């Protein structure tokens, strides 16, 4: 078994600018989604979780996980501060999930390959959906305090609103898609500049 290449040898330890451009686009999308104009466009379609995990893992220079989360909070305060103030407990949980994902990304730098990056982002997205919808089930009186009520919170949601599974679909599309784009950007730019690619473990 060949060990993954070290962080200093990987493209994440070099100045690769294509991934940085993608991160900037993700931040721009988040800013648009936080406005009244973009709030109803594909609910939950945002690469924020992928940025927390894959972005932290693949960024050209090592970033402190708490700095990534602080930047996320700062941007959200600027574009949708009223929402954060209206639901402080919920938003604290949301950013707590981002913090866990960012910390995991830092810990995995130089240790996983492309599939690991995308798979990790998908796992973070699923965990985020499970945690936040379980919170909704716990605090919203419309849901029955039973297994059936919990399943409803995770699938069909409340009558009169889009099914909650559509939020999971949009989250998976954005998180998996953005993390895959980041991986491809790192690989393409590394190949073009004749730098080592991402870590890969072979049997």
PAZAPA-4460 file (N, C-alpha, C; in steps of 0.05 Angstrom, whole numbers, plus 32768, in hexadecimal, padded with zeros to 4 digits):
% residues 203
    n_x    n_y    n_z   ca_x   ca_y   ca_z    c_x    c_y    c_z   seq   type   mol
   8011   7FE8   8000   8000   8000   8000   8012   8019   8000     1      X     A
   800C   802B   7FED   801C   8043   7FEC   800F   8059   7FFD     2      X     A
   801F   8065   800E   8014   8079   8020   800D   8092   8011     3      X     A
   7FF8   80A1   801A   7FF1   80BB   800E   8009   80CD   800F     4      X     A
   800C   80DE   7FFC   8022   80F2   7FFC   801E   8106   8012     5      X     A
   8034   8111   801B   8032   8123   8032   8026   813E   8029     6      X     A
   801E   814E   803C   8012   8168   8036   8026   817A   8028     7      X     A
   8040   8179   802F   8053   818A   8022   8057   8183   8005     8      X     A
   8051   8169   7FFD   8055   8160   7FE2   803B   8163   7FD2     9      X     A
   8025   8167   7FDF   800C   8167   7FD1   8006   8182   7FC5    10      X     A
   7FF4   8183   7FB1   7FED   819D   7FA6   7FE0   81B0   7FB9    11      X     A
   7FD4   81A4   7FCF   7FC8   81B6   7FE3   7FDD   81C6   7FF2    12      X     A
   7FF6   81BE   7FF0   800B   81CD   7FFD   8019   81E0   7FEA    13      X     A
   800F   81E2   7FD1   801B   81F4   7FBD   8007   820A   7FB7    14      X     A
   8010   821E   7FA8   7FFF   8235   7FA1   7FF0   822E   7F87    15      X     A
   7FD9   8220   7F8A   7FC8   821A   7F73   7FB1   822D   7F73    16      X     A
   7FAD   823B   7F5D   7F9A   8251   7F5D   7F7E   8249   7F53    17      X     A
   7F7C   8234   7F43   7F62   822B   7F3A   7F4F   8224   7F51    18      X     A
   7F58   8215   7F65   7F47   820F   7F7B   7F3F   8229   7F8A    19      X     A
   7F51   823C   7F8B   7F4A   8255   7F99   7F34   8264   7F8B    20      X     A
   7F34   8263   7F70   7F1F   826F   7F60   7F04   8262   7F67    21      X     A
   7F04   8247   7F69   7EEB   8239   7F6F   7EE1   8240   7F8B    22      X     A
   7EF3   8243   7F9E   7EEB   824B   7FB8   7EDE   8267   7FB8    23      X     A
   7EEA   8279   7FA8   7EDF   8294   7FA5   7EC3   8293   7F99    24      X     A
   7EBF   8281   7F85   7EA4   827E   7F79   7E90   8273   7F8E    25      X     A
   7E99   8260   7F9F   7E88   8255   7FB3   7E7F   826B   7FC7    26      X     A
   7E92   827C   7FCF   7E8C   8292   7FE1   7E78   82A5   7FD4    27      X     A
   7E7B   82AA   7FBA   7E69   82BB   7FAC   7E4D   82B0   7FAA    28      X     A
   7E4B   8295   7FA6   7E31   8288   7FA5   7E24   828A   7FC0    29      X     A
   7E33   8286   7FD5   7E27   8288   7FF0   7E1D   82A4   7FF5    30      X     A
   7E2C   82B8   7FEC   7E23   82D3   7FF0   7E09   82D9   7FE2    31      X     A
   7E06   82CF   7FC9   7DEE   82D2   7FBA   7DD7   82C4   7FC7    32      X     A
   7DDC   82AB   7FD1   7DC7   829C   7FDE   7DBD   82A9   7FF7    33      X     A
   7DCE   82B9   8004   7DC6   82C7   801C   7DB5   82DF   8018    34      X     A
   7DB2   82E8   7FFF   7DA2   82FF   7FF9   7D85   82F7   7FF4    35      X     A
   7D73   830A   7FF4   7D57   8304   7FEF   7D53   82F9   7FD2    36      X     A
   7D63   8303   7FC0   7D61   82FA   7FA4   7D68   82DC   7FA1    37      X     A
   7D7C   82D3   7FB0   7D85   82B7   7FAC   7D7B   82A4   7FC1    38      X     A
   7D6B   82AD   7FD4   7D63   829C   7FEA   7D52   8284   7FE1    39      X     A
   7D41   8288   7FCD   7D2F   8274   7FC4   7D3A   8263   7FAD    40      X     A
   7D52   8269   7FA5   7D5E   825A   7F8E   7D6B   8241   7F98    41      X     A
   7D5F   822A   7F91   7D6A   8210   7F99   7D70   820F   7FB7    42      X     A
   7D5C   820E   7FC8   7D61   820E   7FE5   7D76   81F9   7FED    43      X     A
   7D88   8201   7FFE   7D9E   81F0   8008   7DB3   81E9   7FF3    44      X     A
   7DB1   81F6   7FDB   7DC6   81F2   7FC8   7DDC   8206   7FCD    45      X     A
   7DEF   81FE   7FDD   7E05   820F   7FE5   7E1E   81FE   7FEB    46      X     A
   7E35   8205   7FE0   7E4D   81F5   7FE5   7E5B   81FC   8000    47      X     A
   7E4C   8206   8013   7E59   820F   802C   7E65   81F8   803B    48      X     A
   7E57   81E1   803D   7E62   81CA   804B   7E7A   81BF   803C    49      X     A
   7E78   81BE   8022   7E8F   81B4   8012   7EA7   81C7   8015    50      X     A
   7EA2   81E0   8017   7EB8   81F3   801B   7EC5   81EF   8036    51      X     A
   7EB4   81EA   804B   7EBF   81E5   8066   7ED1   81CD   8066    52      X     A
   7EC8   81B7   8059   7ED8   819E   805A   7EED   819D   8043    53      X     A
   7EE3   819C   802B   7EF6   8199   8014   7F07   81B1   8010    54      X     A
   7EFB   81C9   8013   7F0B   81E1   8010   7F22   81E3   8024    55      X     A
   7F1C   81DD   803D   7F31   81DD   8051   7F46   81C8   804C    56      X     A
   7F3D   81B1   8042   7F4F   819B   803D   7F62   81A0   8025    57      X     A
   7F57   81AD   8010   7F65   81B0   7FF7   7F71   81CC   7FF3    58      X     A
   7F6B   81DF   8004   7F74   81FA   7FFF   7F93   81FB   7FFC    59      X     A
   7F9D   820C   7FEA   7FBA   820C   7FE5   7FCC   8210   7FFE    60      X     A
   7FC2   821E   8011   7FD1   8222   802A   7FC0   8219   8041    61      X     A
   7FCD   820D   8055   7FBF   8203   806C   7FB1   821B   807B    62      X     A
   7F98   8218   8080   7F88   822C   808D   7F7E   8221   80A8    63      X     A
   7F7D   8232   80BC   7F71   8228   80D6   7F53   8223   80D2    64      X     A
   7F4A   820D   80DB   7F2E   8206   80D7   7F1B   821B   80E3    65      X     A
   7F23   8227   80F9   7F13   823B   8106   7F12   8255   80F5    66      X     A
   7F28   825A   80E7   7F28   8271   80D5   7F15   826F   80BE    67      X     A
   7F13   8256   80B3   7F00   8251   809D   7EE3   8256   80A7    68      X     A
   7EDD   824B   80BF   7EC2   824E   80CA   7EBC   826B   80D1    69      X     A
   7ED0   8279   80DC   7ECC   8295   80E2   7EC6   82A5   80C9    70      X     A
   7ED4   829F   80B3   7ECF   82AD   809A   7EB2   82A7   8090    71      X     A
   7EA9   828F   8093   7E8E   8288   808C   7E79   8297   809C    72      X     A
   7E7E   8298   80B6   7E6B   82A7   80C7   7E6B   82C4   80C0    73      X     A
   7E83   82CF   80BB   7E85   82EC   80B4   7E75   82F2   809B    74      X     A
   7E78   82E1   8086   7E6A   82E6   806D   7E4C   82E4   8072    75      X     A
   7E43   82CF   8081   7E27   82CC   8085   7E1B   82E3   8096    76      X     A
   7E2A   82ED   80A8   7E20   8304   80B8   7E1C   831C   80A6    77      X     A
   7E2E   8320   8092   7E2B   8336   8080   7E13   8334   806E    78      X     A
   7E0D   831B   8064   7DF8   8318   8050   7DDD   8310   805C    79      X     A
   7DDD   8303   8074   7DC4   82FB   8080   7DC6   82FB   809E    80      X     A
   7DCF   8312   80A8   7DD2   8315   80C5   7DB8   8312   80D4    81      X     A
   7DA2   831B   80C8   7D88   831A   80D6   7D80   82FD   80DB    82      X     A
   7D86   82EB   80C9   7D7F   82CE   80CC   7D8F   82C3   80E3    83      X     A
   7DA8   82C9   80E5   7DB9   82BF   80FA   7DB0   82C9   8115    84      X     A
   7DA8   82E2   8117   7D9E   82ED   8130   7D83   82E2   8137    85      X     A
   7D73   82DB   8123   7D58   82D0   8129   7D59   82B3   8133    86      X     A
   7D6D   82A4   812B   7D6F   8288   8132   7D8C   8282   813C    87      X     A
   7D93   828E   8152   7DAF   828B   815B   7DB6   826E   8162    88      X     A
   7DA4   825F   816F   7DAA   8244   8177   7DAE   8232   815F    89      X     A
   7D9C   8235   814C   7D9D   8225   8133   7DB6   822B   8124    90      X     A
   7DBD   8244   8121   7DD4   824C   8111   7DEE   8243   811F    91      X     A
   7DEE   8243   813A   7E05   8239   8149   7E0A   821C   8142    92      X     A
   7DF5   820C   8140   7DF7   81F0   8139   7E02   81EE   811C    93      X     A
   7DF7   81FE   810A   7E00   81FE   80EE   7E1E   8203   80EC    94      X     A
   7E27   8218   80F9   7E44   821F   80F8   7E55   820B   8107    95      X     A
   7E48   81FE   811B   7E57   81E9   8129   7E5C   81D2   8116    96      X     A
   7E49   81CB   8105   7E4C   81B6   80F1   7E62   81BE   80DD    97      X     A
   7E62   81D7   80D5   7E77   81E0   80C3   7E93   81DE   80D0    98      X     A
   7E94   81E4   80EA   7EAD   81E3   80F8   7EB8   81C7   80FA    99      X     A
   7EA6   81B4   80FF   7EAF   8198   8100   7EB9   818F   80E4   100      X     A
   7EAB   8197   80CF   7EB4   8190   80B4   7ECF   819D   80AD   101      X     A
   7ED2   81B6   80B5   7EEC   81C4   80AF   7F03   81B7   80BF   102      X     A
   7EFD   81B0   80D8   7F12   81A3   80E8   7F1A   8188   80DC   103      X     A
   7F06   8179   80D3   7F0C   815F   80C6   7F1C   8163   80AD   104      X     A
   7F16   8179   809D   7F26   817F   8085   7F43   8184   808C   105      X     A
   7F48   8194   80A1   7F63   819A   80A9   7F72   8180   80B1   106      X     A
   7F64   816F   80C0   7F71   8156   80C9   7F78   8143   80B2   107      X     A
   7F69   8145   809C   7F6D   8132   8086   7F7F   813D   8070   108      X     A
   7F89   8155   8073   7F9A   8161   805E   7FB2   814E   8058   109      X     A
   7FB5   8148   803E   7FCB   8137   8035   7FC8   811A   803B   110      X     A
   7FB0   8111   8045   7FAC   80F5   804D   7F97   80E7   803B   111      X     A
   7F88   80F5   802C   7F73   80E8   801C   7F75   80F1   7FFF   112      X     A
   7F6B   80E0   7FED   7F6A   80E6   7FD1   7F50   80F3   7FC9   113      X     A
   7F4C   80F5   7FAE   7F35   8103   7FA4   7F1A   80F7   7FAD   114      X     A
   7F19   80DC   7FAD   7F00   80CF   7FB5   7EFB   80D4   7FD3   115      X     A
   7F10   80D5   7FE3   7F0D   80DA   7FFF   7F03   80F6   8004   116      X     A
   7F0C   8109   7FF4   7F02   8125   7FF7   7EE4   8127   7FF1   117      X     A
   7EDC   811B   7FDA   7EC0   811C   7FD2   7EAF   810C   7FE5   118      X     A
   7EB8   80F5   7FED   7EA9   80E4   8000   7EA7   80F2   801B   119      X     A
   7EBC   80FF   8024   7EBA   810E   803D   7EA6   8124   803C   120      X     A
   7EA6   8133   8025   7E92   8149   8023   7E76   813E   8023   121      X     A
   7E71   8127   8016   7E57   811B   8016   7E4F   8112   8032   122      X     A
   7E62   8107   8040   7E5C   80FE   805C   7E56   8116   806E   123      X     A
   7E64   812C   806A   7E5F   8145   8079   7E43   814F   8072   124      X     A
   7E3B   814E   8059   7E21   8158   8050   7E0B   8147   805D   125      X     A
   7E0E   812D   805C   7DFA   811B   8068   7DF8   8120   8086   126      X     A
   7E0F   8122   8094   7E0E   8127   80B1   7E01   8142   80B7   127      X     A
   7E07   8156   80A7   7DFA   8171   80AB   7DDC   816F   80A9   128      X     A
   7DD3   8161   8094   7DB6   815E   8090   7DA9   814F   80A7   129      X     A
   7DB6   8139   80B0   7DAB   812A   80C6   7DAA   813A   80E0   130      X     A
   7DBF   8149   80E6   7DBF   8158   80FF   7DAB   816F   80FE   131      X     A
   7DAA   817F   80E9   7D99   8196   80E8   7D7B   818E   80E6   132      X     A
   7D75   8179   80D8   7D59   8170   80D6   7D50   8162   80F0   133      X     A
   7D62   8156   80FE   7D5B   814A   8118   7D56   8161   812B   134      X     A
   7D65   8177   812A   7D5F   818E   813A   7D43   8199   8134   135      X     A
   7D3C   819B   811B   7D22   81A4   8114   7D0C   8193   8120   136      X     A
   7D10   8179   811F   7CFD   8166   812A   7CFB   816A   8149   137      X     A
   7D11   8170   8156   7D11   8173   8173   7D03   818D   817C   138      X     A
   7D06   81A2   816C   7CFC   81BC   8176   7CE2   81C6   8169   139      X     A
   7CDA   81BA   8153   7CC2   81C3   8145   7CAA   81B3   814F   140      X     A
   7C95   81C0   815A   7C7E   81B1   8165   7C6E   81A3   814F   141      X     A
   7C71   81AA   8136   7C62   819E   8121   7C6A   8180   811D   142      X     A
   7C82   8179   8126   7C8A   815D   8123   7C83   814D   813C   143      X     A
   7C79   8135   8138   7C74   8123   814E   7C8E   8119   815A   144      X     A
   7C8E   8118   8175   7CA6   810E   8183   7CA7   80F0   8182   145      X     A
   7CAC   80E5   816B   7CAD   80C8   8167   7CBF   80C2   8150   146      X     A
   7CC5   80A9   814C   7CD6   80A1   8135   7CC9   80A9   811B   147      X     A
   7CAF   80A7   8119   7CA1   80AF   8101   7CA4   80CD   80FC   148      X     A
   7CA3   80DD   8111   7CA6   80F9   810E   7CC2   8100   8105   149      X     A
   7CD6   80F1   8110   7CF2   80F6   8108   7CF7   80EF   80EB   150      X     A
   7CEB   80D9   80E3   7CED   80D0   80C7   7CE0   80E5   80B5   151      X     A
   7CC9   80F0   80BE   7CBC   8105   80AE   7CCE   811D   80AB   152      X     A
   7CDB   8125   80C1   7CED   813C   80BF   7D04   8138   80AC   153      X     A
   7D0C   811E   80A8   7D23   8118   8097   7D1A   8113   807A   154      X     A
   7D00   8110   8075   7CF7   8108   805A   7CE3   811C   804E   155      X     A
   7CCA   811A   8057   7CB5   812A   804B   7CB3   8146   8056   156      X     A
   7CBC   814A   806F   7CB9   8164   807C   7C9D   816B   8082   157      X     A
   7C97   8185   8085   7C7C   818E   808D   7C6B   8194   8075   158      X     A
   7C51   818F   8077   7C3F   8195   8060   7C40   81B3   8059   159      X     A
   7C3F   81B9   803F   7C40   81D4   8036   7C5C   81DE   8030   160      X     A
   7C70   81CD   8036   7C8C   81D5   8030   7C99   81BF   801F   161      X     A
   7CAE   81C6   8011   7CBB   81B2   8000   7CC5   819B   8012   162      X     A
   7CC4   8182   8008   7CCE   816C   8018   7CEB   8170   8020   163      X     A
   7CF2   8168   8038   7D0D   816D   8042   7D22   815D   8033   164      X     A
   7D1A   8147   8026   7D2D   8137   8017   7D38   8148   8000   165      X     A
   7D29   815B   7FF6   7D33   816C   7FE0   7D4A   817E   7FE9   166      X     A
   7D4A   8185   8003   7D60   8195   800E   7D79   8183   800F   167      X     A
   7D75   816A   8016   7D8C   8157   8017   7D97   8154   7FFA   168      X     A
   7D85   8151   7FE7   7D8E   814E   7FCB   7D9F   8166   7FC2   169      X     A
   7D95   817E   7FC8   7DA3   8196   7FC0   7DBE   8199   7FCE   170      X     A
   7DBE   8191   7FE8   7DD7   8192   7FF7   7DEC   817F   7FEC   171      X     A
   7DE3   8167   7FE5   7DF6   8153   7FDB   7E00   815C   7FBF   172      X     A
   7DEF   8167   7FAF   7DF7   8170   7F94   7E0C   8186   7F97   173      X     A
   7E07   8199   7FA8   7E1A   81B0   7FAA   7E33   81A7   7FB8   174      X     A
   7E32   8198   7FCE   7E4A   8190   7FDD   7E5B   817D   7FCD   175      X     A
   7E4E   8168   7FC2   7E5E   8154   7FB2   7E68   8161   7F99   176      X     A
   7E58   8171   7F8C   7E61   817E   7F73   7E77   8192   7F77   177      X     A
   7E76   81A2   7F8C   7E8B   81B6   7F91   7EA5   81A8   7F9A   178      X     A
   7EA3   8194   7FAB   7EBB   8187   7FB4   7EC8   8178   7F9C   179      X     A
   7EB8   816D   7F8A   7EC3   8160   7F72   7ED1   8174   7F60   180      X     A
   7EC5   818C   7F5D   7ED2   81A1   7F4E   7EEC   81A9   7F5A   181      X     A
   7EED   81AB   7F74   7F06   81B2   7F82   7F1C   819D   7F7D   182      X     A
   7F14   8184   7F7F   7F27   816E   7F7A   7F32   816F   7F5E   183      X     A
   7F1F   8172   7F4A   7F27   8173   7F2E   7F39   818B   7F29   184      X     A
   7F33   81A2   7F36   7F43   81BA   7F32   7F5F   81B6   7F3C   185      X     A
   7F62   81A9   7F54   7F7C   81A3   7F5F   7F8C   8190   7F4D   186      X     A
   7F7E   817C   7F43   7F8C   8168   7F32   7F94   8174   7F17   187      X     A
   7F82   8183   7F0B   7F89   818F   7EF1   7FA0   81A2   7EF3   188      X     A
   7F9E   81B4   7F07   7FB3   81C8   7F0A   7FCE   81BB   7F12   189      X     A
   7FCD   81A6   7F23   7FE5   8199   7F2B   7FF2   818B   7F12   190      X     A
   7FE1   817E   7F02   7FEB   8171   7EEA   7FF8   8186   7ED7   191      X     A
   7FEA   819C   7ED3   7FF4   81B1   7EC1   800E   81BD   7ECA   192      X     A
   8012   81BE   7EE4   802B   81C9   7EEF   803F   81B4   7EF8   193      X     A
   8039   819A   7EF1   804A   8184   7EF8   8050   8182   7F15   194      X     A
   803B   8185   7F25   803D   8182   7F42   8030   8167   7F49   195      X     A
   8036   815C   7F61   8029   8143   7F69   800B   8147   7F6C   196      X     A
   7FFC   8133   7F66   7FDF   8134   7F69   7FD7   812E   7F86   197      X     A
   7FBD   812B   7F8A   7FB3   8125   7FA5   7FBC   810A   7FAE   198      X     A
   7FBB   8106   7FC8   7FC2   80EC   7FD4   7FB1   80D6   7FC9   199      X     A
   7FBD   80BF   7FC4   7FAE   80A8   7FBB   7FBA   808F   7FC7   200      X     A
   7FA8   807F   7FD2   7FB1   8066   7FDF   7FAB   804F   7FCC   201      X     A
   7FBF   803F   7FC6   7FBC   8028   7FB4   7FC1   800F   7FC4   202      X     A
   7FB1   7FFA   7FBE   7FB4   7FE1   7FCC   7FCE   7FD3   7FC0   203      X     A
***
